[in-house]
Structure formats: C-alpha cells, structure tokens
C-alpha cells in the first residue's frame, strides 16, 4: 500500500496553488487573533508559504519526510517536524490557530476521532481551527470498497490505496462537538489532486471552548 511519503518521493510536488478557502481561513485566524499557527499535514508547503506571508508564526507538521525536504528548500526558516496527525508532539494548548486542509480524512473513524482529540488538546482556549475534509457527495465516494461506514479503500484517486473517510453534515457536527462551530460550509470546486474532476468538500471554522 502506498502512502503520501512514497507518492512525494515518486512525484515531488503533487498539488500546487491555494485551496479555494485558504483566504477565508486566513481571515478567520486573524479574527481570532491567532499568532502561533500549526499547519497540520502541510505536505510540500503550498499553504505553509501563504500562511508565513500573512505574518503568522508558522509551524509545519507532516508524516512525510520527503514532503518536508521540499519545504526546507524554499522556507528554511520555518520550524518543521515529521509527525502523525493523530499524535502531534506538542504541549497542551501550544497554538493559537490550526490550519488543516484535506488531512484527517485519510484514515478510519477511530484514527479520525483520535486526531480530533489531539487538535482540541494542542489548541488554546478560544483558539481557531480551520479544517477541510471530503464529503459523501464527492464523486470518489462512488468508487472503491467500503471497509467501515463512510470509509473507502482503493478509490479512484492518486492516493486511492489509502483509507479515505467521507463525511456527512451530521457526522461533522457530532465529531467536532467539543468545539464551537462558527461555520460549516459545503462547497464544490475543481479537484486539487485529480484535474478535470469536481470535488465536494466540507470547510469547518471552529473555536476551542475556553476551559473554566
């Protein structure tokens, strides 16, 4: 089974350009007065560079060392770490904001729940979370075979050998119940990994509760 590290080793930069909601994400992080921001699942750095340009103290984290080598060539000043999204090696409430684009869908529900708990843990009270995941209305959801409700394997995509979970609105609201959801937006846009196709995606804008 291929993973993203092997894909980056084979292909180098896979995705270029900003995601459709990147500018909205920056506005949301600024409104929350976020300074120290985690780019979780930063890949080869297309959003890392954009976040740095917008003045955030940026830390990038990805499971792929091959991807991080690419970032280091263009952003040597950025702190980068190899880590799994479900076990980021940071202290509690380390960040004012988290940017997490198209990352946590790559796994089973158990792994996704663990990652969401970690997002809550490392985000400070009142901190902002911007996150996107694939929707059950995504055309990929009609391909592959289901290994658990909503999770497919061997889908028709460049990363199809990895598990992919597809989310409903109800599921998003349940899974992120510990956060205060400011906005949950469903949108369609050209696929960033499969040119010529239209992807269906959830964009979540949320804040961590301030602990009493």
N, C-alpha and C positions, 0 to 999 in steps of 0.2 A: 504493500500500500504506500502510495506517495504521500508526502506531507509538504507543507509550504517550503521548508528548507530545501528539499530536493528540487522543487519547482524553481525556486530562486537560483539554485546552483545551475540548473539547466538553461533557464531563460533570462536570468538577470532581472531587470525591471519589467514587471508584468503589467502593472497599472500605472497610468500617468494622468496628470491633471487632477483638479479638485473634484470631490464628490459634490452633488448638487446642493447639499445642505451645509457645506463647510462654512460658508459666510454666515449663515444663520447660527451655526454653532459658536463661532467667534463672538457674535453679538450676545448670545446667551451667557457665555463665560464672562464677558466683560460686565454685563448687567449684574452678575453675581459677585463682581469684584474679585474674580479669580486671578491669582498671580502665578502660583506654582501649579503647573498642569501636567498631568500624566497622559501621554499618547500611548494607550494600551493597544498592542497589536499594530505597531507603527509601520510594519512592512519595510519597504525601501524608502520611506520618508516623504512621500508626496504631501502629506498633511503636516508632518513634523516641520518641514521648512516653512510652510504657511503660518503655523502657529508661532514659530520663532519670529517671523517677520512682523507679526502682530503684537510682539512685545511680551509674550508670556515667558516665564522661567520654565523651560520645557524639559521634561524627562521622557525618553522614549524606551519602550519595552516591547520585545517581540520574542517569539520562540525560535526564530531563525537567525543564526549567526551569519549566514550568507547575506540576508537582507541588511543586517546591521553594518556589515562591512561596506555595503554600498552607501549607506547614510554617512558613515565616517569619512568617506572621501570628499563629501561636499559640505558636511556640517561637523567638522572635527571638534567644535566647542560644545556640542550637545552631549549631555550625560545619557548613555545608552546601556541597557542591560539585557542579557538573554534571560527570559523567564517565561513560564507558562502563565496564561491569563488567569488560571484558577489558583495560582499561588504566587502573586507578586511579592517580592521580598522587601516590602516597605512597612514602616511602623504604622500603627493606628492613626488615622486622621492626618496623614502626611501631605495631602494635596487639597488645594482649593477648588480644583476642577479636574475632570476626566473627560478625555475625548476618546471614543471607542467606536470606530467605524467598521462594520461588517466583520466582526471578530467572533463574538461569543456564539454565533450560530453554528460554528464548526465543532460540534460535539453532541453528546447525548444530553438529555434533560438533567441527569444527575450532575454532569460536568457544568452545565449552564447554571444550575442553582448554586453550585459552589463558587463559580466566578462572580455571580451577582452578590453573594455574601461578601466576597473579597472587595468588590467595588465599594460596597457600603462601608466596610471596615477602614479602607485607606482614605476615604473621602471625609473631610472635616464636616462638622455640623454646619448646615447652611451652604455647603459646597455644591457645585453644579456638575451634573452628569449629562453629557450628550452621547447618545448611543444609537446605532442603527443595526437592524437585523432584517433578514429576509422574511417575507410574508407568505402565507399559504396561497396567495394569489400569484405568486411568482411562477412563470412557466416551468422552471426547473422542478417544481413540486410534482409535476405530472410524470417525471422520469425517475429512474432508479427503482429501488425496492425499499419498503418501509421496515425498519428494524425495531421501532417503537412508535407510538402515536406521534405523528408530526416530524419524525426523524427519518431521513432517507440516506441510503448509501448507493454508490455507483450512479450518481445523477449525471446528466449530460452537461458537463462543465469541465474546465481545465483542472479543477480541484475535486472532481467528482468521486475520486477514490476515498475521500474523507467523509465522515458523517456530516450531514447538514440538517439542522432543525429549522422548520418553517413555523412562524408564529401567527396566532390569531390575536385580535384585539383583547379578548377576554384573558388570554394567557399572558399577554404583556402586562396588563393591569394587575393580575394576580402575582406574577413573578417579581414585579417591582413594587409590591405593596408596602415595603418598608421605606420607600422614597415618596416624596411629594411630587406628583407628576404635574408639571406646568403645562405640557402639551404632548400629545401623542398623535403624530401625523403619518398618514399612509400616503405614499406617493409612488408614481411610476416614472421611470427615466431610462435612457439607454443603459444597457448593462456595461459595467466597468471592466468586466473580465471576459465578456462574450460579445464583441462588437456586432451590431446588426440586430441584437435582441433587446427587448424591453424587460426591465427588472421591476419587481414590486417589492417595496421596502417600507419598514416602519422606522420613523425617526422619533426618538424619545428625548424630551427635555425635562429633566427632573432635578430635584434637590434632596440632599440628605437631611432628615429631621435633625434639629438641634437637640442633643440629649439634655434631659433635665439635670 
